[in-house]
Structures are given as C-alpha cells and as structure tokens.
Amino acid sequence: MALWLERQTKLYILTASLCAGAWISAAVPPNSTLAEFEQGMARHGQNYEDNLEKAKRYRIFLRTLRFIEAFNYNAANRSYKVGLNQLSDLTTEEFLARYTWFRVTSRSSNSSRGTTFKSQSLTQVPDSMKWVDQGVVHCEDLIFRQISGISNIKLELSGL
C-alpha cells in the first residue's frame, strides 16, 4: 500500500506541476512583449539601422509599456486610458525635440548657474528687431500664432 501511495503522490505532484506550468505559459507567453514590439514595428513601418538600435528602442518600448500598464491600472477615476502607438519607442526628450517647439538642453555643471543680462546700451534702442535673427524664436510666424491663439481664447470666453 505504501508503494502505491508513493506513486500516486508523485503522479499528483507531476500532474500539478505540468498544469501549473501550462497555465503560466498560457498566461504569459514567452517573449510576448518582444512579439508586441515587433508587431508594432511592422504595423507602423518602423525599421532600425542595426540590432543595437533595435535593442535600444525595445528597452524604451518596455519602459513605455510599464508606464502604460501602471497608468491604466490606476485609471479608475479617469475617463480615458493610454495605449501603445507609433511613438512608443521614443524617449520623452526625442518626442519633445521631434514634435514640439520645446528644446531639451543638456544639464552640465555650468548650466545650473544663471546668466546675467548685460545691456550694451540702454540709450540706443532700435525701432524694431527681428527676433528670428536673434535666435529668440524659431519661426517667424510663432508670435502671430500665439497672438492669434490668445485672441481666439478671448473670443470663446466672451461668447462672441
């Protein structure tokens, strides 16, 4: 009887182990994030120069995916969720540089110190100045867009 009980116990443990392994592999397929990354590459027509660039983009994709999962997990009080798209392999800095006017500057030890404005002459003020030539704005119509945007907001708020 003891031999039969020992065999039944081993068979039970083996069966339970196989079922648990099958359940885990079904729940989390191996390389599922890599497969999702490569599907996104194909869907959005993304190609990388070499395997080093692809590995870098995959690491960024994983960080983005972790953010999305955490955000959506805590999104009970929000009316929206976030998801993956063609920008999921970009860092925040790359996104800002590519799609906004914001330019990320490097943080060196000297950049934390403020600079002092020194006027060359307060008595000779020009009648006009081209801010694009001074490097203050990146597009000549930026000021027009800002003024136009402010005007539109005022119109909307006034109800006209």
C-alpha positions in Angstrom: 0.0 0.0 0.0 2.9 2.4 0.8 4.4 1.9 -2.7 1.0 2.6 -4.3 0.6 5.8 -2.2 4.1 7.0 -3.0 3.5 6.5 -6.8 0.1 8.3 -6.5 1.7 11.2 -4.7 4.5 11.5 -7.3 1.9 11.3 -10.1 -0.2 14.0 -8.4 2.8 16.3 -7.9 3.9 15.8 -11.6 0.4 16.5 -12.8 0.0 19.6 -10.7 3.5 20.8 -11.9 2.6 20.3 -15.5 -0.8 22.0 -15.1 0.8 24.9 -13.3 3.5 25.2 -16.0 0.9 25.1 -18.8 -1.2 27.8 -17.0 1.8 30.1 -16.5 2.9 29.7 -20.1 -0.6 30.4 -21.4 -1.0 33.4 -19.1 2.4 34.9 -20.1 3.7 33.7 -23.4 7.5 33.8 -23.7 8.7 37.0 -25.4 5.2 38.4 -25.6 6.5 41.9 -25.2 9.1 41.3 -27.9 6.4 40.0 -30.2 4.2 43.0 -29.4 7.1 45.3 -30.1 7.8 43.6 -33.5 4.1 43.7 -34.4 4.1 47.4 -33.7 7.2 47.9 -35.9 5.5 46.1 -38.7 2.2 48.0 -38.2 3.9 51.4 -38.3 6.6 50.6 -40.8 9.5 51.1 -38.4 12.9 49.9 -39.3 16.1 50.3 -37.3 19.7 50.7 -38.5 21.0 47.7 -36.7 20.4 45.3 -33.8 21.9 47.8 -31.3 19.4 50.4 -32.3 16.6 47.9 -32.2 17.6 46.8 -28.7 17.7 50.4 -27.5 14.2 51.0 -28.9 13.0 47.8 -27.3 14.2 49.0 -23.9 12.4 52.3 -24.4 9.3 50.4 -25.5 9.4 48.3 -22.3 9.6 51.5 -20.2 6.7 52.9 -22.0 4.7 49.7 -21.7 5.4 49.6 -17.9 4.2 53.3 -17.7 1.0 52.4 -19.7 0.2 49.4 -17.5 0.7 51.3 -14.3 -1.3 54.3 -15.6 -4.2 52.2 -16.7 -4.2 50.2 -13.5 -4.6 53.4 -11.5 -7.1 54.9 -14.0 -10.2 54.1 -12.1 -11.1 57.8 -11.7 -10.2 58.7 -15.2 -12.5 58.7 -18.3 -9.6 57.5 -20.5 -6.8 55.1 -20.8 -3.4 55.3 -22.6 -2.0 52.8 -25.0 0.8 51.9 -27.4 1.2 53.7 -30.7 3.9 54.6 -33.3 5.7 56.8 -30.7 6.1 54.1 -28.0 9.8 53.6 -28.9 10.7 57.3 -28.4 12.1 58.8 -25.2 10.4 61.9 -23.8 13.4 64.0 -25.0 13.2 62.6 -28.5 9.4 63.2 -28.7 9.7 66.8 -27.5 12.5 67.6 -29.9 10.7 66.0 -32.8 7.1 67.1 -32.3 7.1 70.3 -30.2 8.8 73.6 -30.0 10.4 72.7 -26.8 14.2 72.0 -27.0 15.8 69.9 -24.3 19.2 71.3 -23.2 21.9 69.2 -21.7 22.4 69.5 -18.0 26.1 70.2 -17.4 27.6 71.5 -14.2 27.7 75.1 -15.7 24.0 75.1 -16.8 22.7 75.4 -13.3 24.3 78.7 -12.9 22.2 81.7 -14.1 23.5 84.1 -16.7 23.4 87.8 -16.2 21.8 90.1 -18.7 24.1 93.0 -19.6 22.7 95.7 -21.9 25.2 97.1 -24.3 23.4 100.4 -24.4 20.1 101.5 -22.9 20.1 104.7 -24.8 20.2 103.2 -28.3 17.1 101.1 -28.5 16.2 100.0 -32.1 12.7 100.8 -33.5 12.3 97.2 -34.5 14.1 93.9 -34.1 13.8 90.6 -36.0 13.6 88.0 -33.2 14.3 85.1 -35.5 17.7 86.6 -36.4 18.4 87.0 -32.7 17.7 83.3 -32.1 14.8 84.0 -29.7 12.1 82.4 -31.8 12.4 79.5 -34.3 9.7 80.6 -36.7 8.7 84.0 -37.9 5.0 83.3 -37.5 5.3 81.9 -34.0 4.4 85.3 -32.5 1.5 85.6 -34.9 0.2 82.1 -33.9 0.5 83.0 -30.2 -1.4 86.3 -30.6 -4.0 84.6 -32.8 -4.4 81.8 -30.2 -4.9 84.3 -27.4 -7.4 86.2 -29.5 -9.4 83.0 -30.2 -9.5 82.2 -26.5 -10.7 85.6 -25.6 -13.4 85.4 -28.3 -14.6 82.0 -27.0 -14.7 83.2 -23.4 -16.6 86.3 -24.3 -19.2 84.2 -26.1 -18.9 86.1 -29.4 
